[in-house]
Amino acid sequence: MDIVHLVKRTIESAGSRPPDPVDMQWACLHLSPAERELWAQLHTRDQRHSINVARRFSALAGDPPTTAIAGALLHDIGKIDATSSILLRIMSTIVGPRIRIFRRLHEHEVRGRDLLLCIGSASATIETAAGEGVWGETLRRADHL
């Protein structure tokens, strides 16, 4: 368990304010209409996190294609119906997937892949969101900075 990452993510997640309008516009430029609709269902703290990760991803990757940026924006999309309580998410990280309420958070990558397949996302978007393929390592680094 990476305590530093957990603390940074908790601070980043504080509050329920929506993302900055400029950031929202930037994110929407990289998402298909179906992806935008799905992404809009994320809690605002998860939207802010996904934008932060995608911006770091873009900086690390240089000039990635839109499909890869979309994957970075959608890397936590499997959390759309998981608990949004910060305290429960921290406990989930500590306890792991042994308890059913936490299992949804721990299975978010598999669930996210299924959601993106259902809406017809590009294969590069799905691979990137899952931390796989050409851009997988860059996404993992961006998510843990």
Secondary structure, 3 states (H helix, E strand, C coil): CCHHHHHHHHHHHCCCCCCCHHHHHHHHHCCCHHHHHHHCCCCHHHHHHHHHHHHHHHHHHCCCCHHHHHHHHCCCHHHCCCCCCHHHHHHHHHHCCCCHHHHHHHCHHHHHHHHHHHCCCCHHHHHHHCCCCCCHHHHHHHHCC
